[in-house]
Amino acid sequence: MANPKYEYKFVTVELDESNLDPKMNHQALIERMAAQGWRFVQIFSPPPTGFFRDQHHYEVIFERPVEA
């Protein structure tokens, strides 16, 4: 059996600047993407940047197999 190949999708979730709450519900996002055939892989939070070391977003990573 050959190793499967995958495609990946990276969805950026912006954070509200005033309270750092996500502007998108991650659970609803994962359910919506799963309904389209994507499998949740992980949430990536890049290191804070800027003078105040602010966090501006995170990325939700999905994968699905592709035909060879």
N, C-alpha and C positions, 0 to 999 in steps of 0.2 A: 504494500500500500504506500503510495507516494505521500510525501509531506504536503498537507494542505497549504494553500496560499491565502492570505488575508488582505483585506483592504481596511483602512482605519479612517475614522472620522473624529475630529477634535472639535468639540462645541465649547466656545468661550462663554462663561457665565460672569457677567459684570457684577461688581459689588456696589451697593449704594454708598456714596461717599460720606453721607452723614452718620450712618450707623453700621456700615460694613455688612449689612444683610444682603444676601444674594437677590438679584433682580429677577431670577427665574427659579422655580421650584425644581430642585434636582430630582426628586422622586417622580414627579410628573414627566420630566424630561426622559428619564431612564425608561419609564413605562411606554412613552410615545416611541422612542427609538427601538425598543424591543418589539413593538408591534410592527415595525418596518424591517425586522430581521437582524437588527444590530444587537450585539452582546456587549454589556457593560464591562469594561476592563478596569478602569480606575479613575480617580479624581486626582489631578495634578495641580498643586498649588505652587506657583513660581515664587521665588524668594521676594520679600518685600523690597521696594525700591523707593528712591526719593529721599528728601531731607528728613521726613518724618517716618521713613520706613513703612510707607503705606502699602496695603494690599489692595489691588484694584480689580482682580479677577481670579478665577480658577478655570481649569479646563476639564471637561468630562470626556473621557476617551472611550470609544466604542470600536468594535471590530466585527467583521463578518467574513465568512469564507467566500472566495471568488472561484469561478470556474477556470481551470487551467487552460 
